[in-house]
Amino acid sequence: MGWIASIIIGGLAGWIASNIMKTDTGILMNIILGIVGAFVANLIFGFLGVSFSGIIGNLIAGLVGAIILIYGYRAIKK
């Protein structure tokens, strides 16, 4: 997958995660959350033997990872 597609999918995943978790983040933060979230989810699920591929798989990985990051940030912030 190319860089532009990764940014678009990351932005979409971050936006969906921010709506699910009820956060008010901007478009840049959504993109960062989605891309870093995809990396985190692939790392965690890689240890469990699960891999994601394709656009839908990367969107799911980005979404799950972004939710994990938002949850972790909230847990540390309290």
C-alpha positions in Angstrom: 0.0 0.0 0.0 1.3 3.4 -0.9 2.0 6.3 1.5 -1.0 8.3 0.3 -3.4 5.4 0.8 -1.9 4.8 4.3 -2.5 8.4 5.2 -6.1 8.3 4.0 -6.8 5.0 5.7 -5.0 6.2 8.9 -7.0 9.4 8.9 -10.3 7.5 8.4 -9.4 5.0 11.2 -8.4 7.9 13.5 -11.6 9.8 12.8 -13.7 6.7 13.5 -11.8 6.0 16.7 -12.2 9.6 17.9 -15.9 9.4 17.2 -16.3 6.1 19.1 -14.2 7.3 22.0 -15.9 10.8 22.0 -12.7 12.8 21.6 -12.3 16.1 19.9 -9.1 15.8 17.8 -8.2 17.6 14.6 -7.5 16.0 11.2 -3.7 15.8 11.8 -4.2 14.1 15.1 -6.7 11.6 13.5 -4.1 10.7 10.8 -1.4 10.2 13.4 -3.7 8.2 15.7 -4.7 6.0 12.8 -1.1 5.4 11.5 0.5 4.8 14.9 -2.6 2.8 15.9 -2.2 0.5 12.9 1.4 0.0 13.9 0.5 -0.8 17.5 -2.3 -3.1 16.6 -0.1 -5.0 14.1 2.5 -5.3 16.7 0.1 -6.6 19.4 -1.8 -8.9 17.0 1.5 -10.1 15.5 2.4 -11.6 18.9 -0.9 -13.4 18.8 -0.3 -14.8 15.3 -3.0 -12.6 13.6 -2.1 -10.5 10.6 -4.0 -7.8 8.7 -3.9 -7.2 4.9 -5.7 -5.1 2.4 -7.5 -1.9 2.9 -10.2 -3.3 5.2 -7.7 -5.1 7.3 -5.5 -2.0 7.7 -8.6 0.1 8.5 -9.5 -2.4 11.3 -6.0 -2.5 12.6 -5.8 1.3 12.6 -9.1 1.6 14.3 -8.3 -1.0 17.0 -4.9 0.6 17.6 -6.2 4.1 17.7 -8.8 3.1 20.3 -6.1 1.4 22.4 -4.0 4.6 22.2 -6.9 6.9 23.2 -7.8 4.5 26.0 -4.1 4.4 27.2 -3.8 8.2 27.1 -7.0 8.6 29.1 -5.8 6.0 31.7 -2.4 7.8 32.1 -4.1 11.3 32.2 -6.3 10.4 35.2 
